[in-house]
């Protein structure tokens, strides 16, 4: 009985390449999942920050309007319109929705 070393080596190389590819795909998948988790975490933190800061910014803007009005300037000229949370969400959806399709 003779061993065909060419076939044995070919099989070994094939098994090695398949194992290497499967390992690389596993590492890649883990990396993608961790990036997705970090992006989601950052988005949640930004959303929470916006919810906390938006009312404070509105209060400060109102105080600036009052001060400027006391100084004799028109309320309309004092500060430009600050978009609401809903308007910001709508703009984001309009901008990024076509890219996600």
Rosetta constraint file for C-alpha pairs under 8 A:
AtomPair CA 4 CA 8 HARMONIC 6.51 0.50
AtomPair CA 5 CA 9 HARMONIC 5.98 0.50
AtomPair CA 6 CA 10 HARMONIC 6.05 0.50
AtomPair CA 7 CA 11 HARMONIC 6.07 0.50
AtomPair CA 8 CA 12 HARMONIC 6.20 0.50
AtomPair CA 9 CA 13 HARMONIC 6.11 0.50
AtomPair CA 10 CA 14 HARMONIC 6.16 0.50
AtomPair CA 11 CA 15 HARMONIC 6.11 0.50
AtomPair CA 12 CA 16 HARMONIC 6.07 0.50
AtomPair CA 13 CA 17 HARMONIC 6.11 0.50
AtomPair CA 14 CA 18 HARMONIC 6.13 0.50
AtomPair CA 15 CA 19 HARMONIC 6.02 0.50
AtomPair CA 16 CA 20 HARMONIC 6.01 0.50
AtomPair CA 17 CA 21 HARMONIC 6.07 0.50
AtomPair CA 18 CA 22 HARMONIC 6.10 0.50
AtomPair CA 19 CA 23 HARMONIC 6.11 0.50
AtomPair CA 20 CA 24 HARMONIC 6.14 0.50
AtomPair CA 21 CA 25 HARMONIC 6.12 0.50
AtomPair CA 22 CA 26 HARMONIC 6.18 0.50
AtomPair CA 23 CA 27 HARMONIC 6.27 0.50
AtomPair CA 24 CA 28 HARMONIC 6.09 0.50
AtomPair CA 25 CA 29 HARMONIC 6.00 0.50
AtomPair CA 26 CA 30 HARMONIC 6.23 0.50
AtomPair CA 27 CA 31 HARMONIC 6.25 0.50
AtomPair CA 28 CA 32 HARMONIC 6.20 0.50
AtomPair CA 29 CA 33 HARMONIC 6.20 0.50
AtomPair CA 30 CA 34 HARMONIC 6.25 0.50
AtomPair CA 31 CA 35 HARMONIC 6.23 0.50
AtomPair CA 32 CA 36 HARMONIC 6.19 0.50
AtomPair CA 33 CA 37 HARMONIC 6.21 0.50
AtomPair CA 34 CA 38 HARMONIC 6.23 0.50
AtomPair CA 35 CA 39 HARMONIC 6.16 0.50
AtomPair CA 36 CA 40 HARMONIC 6.13 0.50
AtomPair CA 37 CA 41 HARMONIC 6.07 0.50
AtomPair CA 38 CA 42 HARMONIC 6.08 0.50
AtomPair CA 39 CA 43 HARMONIC 6.13 0.50
AtomPair CA 40 CA 44 HARMONIC 6.18 0.50
AtomPair CA 41 CA 45 HARMONIC 6.22 0.50
AtomPair CA 42 CA 46 HARMONIC 6.12 0.50
AtomPair CA 43 CA 47 HARMONIC 6.12 0.50
AtomPair CA 44 CA 48 HARMONIC 6.18 0.50
AtomPair CA 45 CA 49 HARMONIC 6.08 0.50
AtomPair CA 46 CA 50 HARMONIC 6.07 0.50
AtomPair CA 47 CA 51 HARMONIC 6.24 0.50
AtomPair CA 48 CA 52 HARMONIC 6.35 0.50
AtomPair CA 49 CA 53 HARMONIC 5.94 0.50
AtomPair CA 50 CA 54 HARMONIC 5.63 0.50
AtomPair CA 51 CA 55 HARMONIC 7.44 0.50
AtomPair CA 52 CA 56 HARMONIC 7.23 0.50
AtomPair CA 53 CA 57 HARMONIC 6.07 0.50
AtomPair CA 54 CA 58 HARMONIC 6.22 0.50
AtomPair CA 55 CA 59 HARMONIC 6.25 0.50
AtomPair CA 56 CA 60 HARMONIC 6.26 0.50
AtomPair CA 57 CA 61 HARMONIC 6.00 0.50
AtomPair CA 58 CA 62 HARMONIC 6.15 0.50
AtomPair CA 59 CA 63 HARMONIC 6.30 0.50
AtomPair CA 60 CA 64 HARMONIC 6.21 0.50
AtomPair CA 61 CA 65 HARMONIC 6.18 0.50
AtomPair CA 61 CA 79 HARMONIC 7.55 0.50
AtomPair CA 62 CA 66 HARMONIC 6.23 0.50
AtomPair CA 63 CA 67 HARMONIC 6.22 0.50
AtomPair CA 64 CA 68 HARMONIC 6.01 0.50
AtomPair CA 64 CA 78 HARMONIC 7.83 0.50
AtomPair CA 65 CA 69 HARMONIC 5.95 0.50
AtomPair CA 65 CA 75 HARMONIC 6.02 0.50
AtomPair CA 65 CA 78 HARMONIC 6.08 0.50
AtomPair CA 65 CA 79 HARMONIC 7.27 0.50
AtomPair CA 66 CA 70 HARMONIC 6.13 0.50
AtomPair CA 67 CA 71 HARMONIC 6.29 0.50
AtomPair CA 68 CA 72 HARMONIC 6.45 0.50
AtomPair CA 68 CA 73 HARMONIC 5.52 0.50
AtomPair CA 68 CA 74 HARMONIC 7.57 0.50
AtomPair CA 68 CA 75 HARMONIC 7.36 0.50
AtomPair CA 68 CA 78 HARMONIC 6.60 0.50
AtomPair CA 69 CA 73 HARMONIC 5.06 0.50
AtomPair CA 69 CA 74 HARMONIC 6.12 0.50
AtomPair CA 69 CA 75 HARMONIC 6.12 0.50
AtomPair CA 73 CA 77 HARMONIC 7.14 0.50
AtomPair CA 73 CA 78 HARMONIC 7.01 0.50
AtomPair CA 74 CA 78 HARMONIC 6.46 0.50
AtomPair CA 75 CA 79 HARMONIC 7.57 0.50
AtomPair CA 76 CA 80 HARMONIC 7.59 0.50
AtomPair CA 83 CA 87 HARMONIC 5.72 0.50
AtomPair CA 83 CA 88 HARMONIC 6.37 0.50
AtomPair CA 84 CA 88 HARMONIC 6.33 0.50
AtomPair CA 85 CA 89 HARMONIC 6.27 0.50
AtomPair CA 86 CA 90 HARMONIC 6.15 0.50
AtomPair CA 87 CA 91 HARMONIC 6.20 0.50
AtomPair CA 88 CA 92 HARMONIC 6.21 0.50
AtomPair CA 89 CA 93 HARMONIC 6.17 0.50
AtomPair CA 90 CA 94 HARMONIC 6.19 0.50
AtomPair CA 91 CA 95 HARMONIC 6.10 0.50
AtomPair CA 92 CA 96 HARMONIC 5.94 0.50
AtomPair CA 92 CA 97 HARMONIC 7.85 0.50
AtomPair CA 93 CA 97 HARMONIC 5.21 0.50
AtomPair CA 94 CA 98 HARMONIC 7.41 0.50
AtomPair CA 95 CA 99 HARMONIC 7.83 0.50
AtomPair CA 96 CA 100 HARMONIC 6.50 0.50
AtomPair CA 97 CA 101 HARMONIC 6.84 0.50
